């Protein structure tokens, strides 16, 4: 079994990987997500993922030979990259702009093999269709606090699930980590997705 280090504090990313049979070691990168200037949304997501991966890969507490995965998500709407809203007012304005429309959830992925130093990186894109939610629904959702802690001010696997009417692409990507893309990045590094599964006990 190969150890995967998840350079993210996202509970949703951790839960997604665990559900897929992977038990990563979590080491939070501490990268300032506001340090990059204005960039196209896909480029911003990828560069932040690469920064998070690089910040963790050089740490002393990373297990020998581990693979380090950095991820960062933004929602692209009207050509703008929307991360986590900073205030309840901002989250409300976001939802007023998003309702009845579609956006593209972009997640940058950067995977480093600490044994070789090789890195494979890519961005996954999933189109998300939002319901025509009412002002009262927006107010209740923002009051729950959930939108303030997630990119794009929504979840598909939490309270916001009822406000997403459809998804085109990998739904795992909307949660925060595209499992098919991680599998492809592993292949680029000469590894198998199944190498991340715990060894099957022999009988």
C-alpha positions in Angstrom: 0.0 0.0 0.0 1.2 3.5 -0.9 0.6 6.3 1.6 -1.4 9.3 0.3 -1.0 12.6 2.1 -4.0 15.0 1.7 -2.7 18.6 1.8 -6.2 19.9 2.7 -8.3 20.4 5.8 -11.5 19.8 3.8 -13.7 17.2 5.6 -15.6 16.6 2.3 -12.4 15.7 0.4 -11.3 13.4 3.3 -14.8 11.7 3.3 -14.7 11.2 -0.5 -11.4 9.5 -0.4 -12.3 7.3 2.6 -15.5 6.2 0.8 -13.4 5.2 -2.1 -11.2 2.9 0.0 -8.3 5.4 0.6 -7.2 6.4 4.1 -5.0 9.5 3.7 -2.8 11.2 6.2 -4.0 14.8 6.5 -1.4 17.5 6.7 -2.9 21.0 6.3 -0.7 23.2 4.0 -1.3 26.6 5.7 -1.1 28.2 2.2 -2.7 31.7 2.0 -5.3 31.2 -0.7 -5.4 35.0 -1.3 -1.7 35.3 -2.2 -2.2 35.0 -6.0 -3.3 37.9 -8.0 -6.2 37.9 -10.5 -5.9 34.8 -12.7 -8.3 32.9 -15.0 -10.4 30.6 -12.7 -8.9 27.3 -14.0 -5.4 28.6 -13.7 -6.1 30.0 -10.2 -7.4 26.6 -9.0 -4.4 24.8 -10.4 -1.8 27.1 -9.1 -3.2 27.0 -5.5 -3.3 23.2 -5.7 0.3 23.2 -6.7 1.3 25.6 -3.9 -0.5 23.5 -1.3 1.1 20.3 -2.6 4.6 21.8 -2.6 4.2 23.3 0.8 3.4 19.9 2.4 5.7 17.8 0.3 8.8 19.4 1.8 7.7 18.9 5.4 9.5 16.6 7.8 6.3 14.8 9.0 5.5 13.5 5.5 6.0 9.7 5.5 8.9 8.4 3.4 7.9 7.6 -0.2 4.4 9.1 0.3 2.3 10.7 -2.5 1.1 14.2 -1.6 -2.2 15.5 -3.1 -3.0 19.2 -3.1 -6.5 20.4 -4.2 -8.2 23.8 -4.6 -11.7 24.5 -5.9 -13.4 27.6 -7.3 -16.7 28.2 -9.0 -16.5 30.0 -12.4 -19.5 32.2 -13.0 -19.5 35.0 -15.6 -15.8 34.4 -16.1 -15.0 35.2 -12.4 -13.5 32.8 -9.9 -15.6 32.5 -6.8 -14.0 30.9 -3.7 -15.4 30.9 -0.2 -17.6 34.0 0.5 -16.1 36.0 3.3 -19.4 37.2 4.8 -23.1 36.3 5.0 -23.9 39.3 2.8 -21.5 38.1 0.1 -22.9 34.6 0.2 -26.4 36.0 -0.2 -25.3 38.1 -3.2 -23.7 35.0 -4.7 -26.8 33.0 -4.5 -28.9 35.8 -5.9 -26.6 35.8 -8.9 -26.4 31.9 -9.2 -30.0 30.9 -8.8 -31.6 29.5 -12.0 -28.2 29.5 -13.7 -25.2 27.3 -14.3 -21.6 27.6 -13.2 -18.5 25.5 -13.6 -16.9 24.0 -10.5 -13.1 23.8 -11.1 -10.8 21.8 -8.9 -7.0 22.0 -9.4 -5.2 18.8 -8.4 -1.4 18.5 -7.9 0.1 15.1 -7.0 3.7 14.7 -6.0 5.7 11.4 -5.6 8.1 12.3 -2.8 10.2 9.2 -3.7 11.0 10.6 -7.2 10.1 14.3 -6.9 7.9 13.9 -10.0 4.7 16.0 -10.1 1.5 15.5 -12.1 -1.1 18.3 -12.1 -4.4 19.0 -13.9 -7.8 20.7 -13.4 -11.2 19.0 -13.4 -14.3 20.9 -14.5 -17.9 20.0 -13.7 -20.9 22.0 -14.8 -23.4 22.7 -12.0 -27.0 23.7 -12.6 -28.6 25.7 -9.7 -32.3 25.8 -8.8 -34.4 28.9 -8.9 -34.3 29.3 -5.1 -36.4 31.9 -3.3 -35.1 34.8 -1.2 -36.4 32.9 1.9 -34.5 29.8 0.9 -31.3 31.8 0.3 -31.7 33.5 3.7 -32.2 30.2 5.5 -29.3 28.6 3.8 -26.9 31.4 4.5 -28.1 31.5 8.1 -27.0 27.8 8.4 -23.4 28.9 7.9 -22.6 26.2 5.4 -22.1 28.5 2.4 -19.4 30.5 4.1 -17.1 27.5 4.4 -17.1 26.2 0.9 -16.0 27.3 -2.6 -18.8 28.7 -4.6 -21.0 29.1 -1.5 -22.7 25.7 -2.0 -22.4 22.0 -1.4 -23.9 19.1 -3.3 -23.3 16.6 -0.4 -24.8 18.7 2.4 -27.6 21.2 3.0 -27.1 22.8 -0.4 -27.9 19.5 -2.2 -31.5 20.4 -2.7 -30.5 23.6 -4.5 -28.5 21.8 -7.2 -30.8 20.5 -10.0 -28.2 18.8 -12.1 -24.5 18.1 -12.7 -22.6 17.5 -15.9 -19.3 15.7 -15.3 -17.7 14.1 -12.2 -19.8 14.8 -9.1 -16.9 13.9 -6.8 -15.1 17.0 -8.3 -17.9 19.2 -7.0 -17.3 17.8 -3.5 -13.7 18.8 -3.9 -11.6 15.9 -5.3 -12.1 14.2 -8.7 -11.4 10.5 -8.1 -11.1 9.7 -11.8 -8.6 12.5 -12.3 -6.5 11.4 -9.3 -6.4 8.0 -10.9 -5.1 9.5 -14.1 -2.5 11.5 -12.3 -1.3 8.4 -10.5 -0.9 6.7 -13.8 1.2 9.6 -15.1 3.5 8.9 -12.1 3.6 5.2 -12.9 1.3 4.3 -10.0 -2.0 2.5 -9.7 -5.2 3.8 -8.0 -5.5 0.4 -6.3 -2.1 0.9 -4.7 -3.8 3.4 -2.4 -6.1 0.7 -1.0 -5.2 -1.1 2.2 -3.5 -4.4 1.6 -6.1 -7.2 1.6 -5.4 -9.5 4.5 -4.5 -13.1 3.5 -6.3 -16.0 5.0 
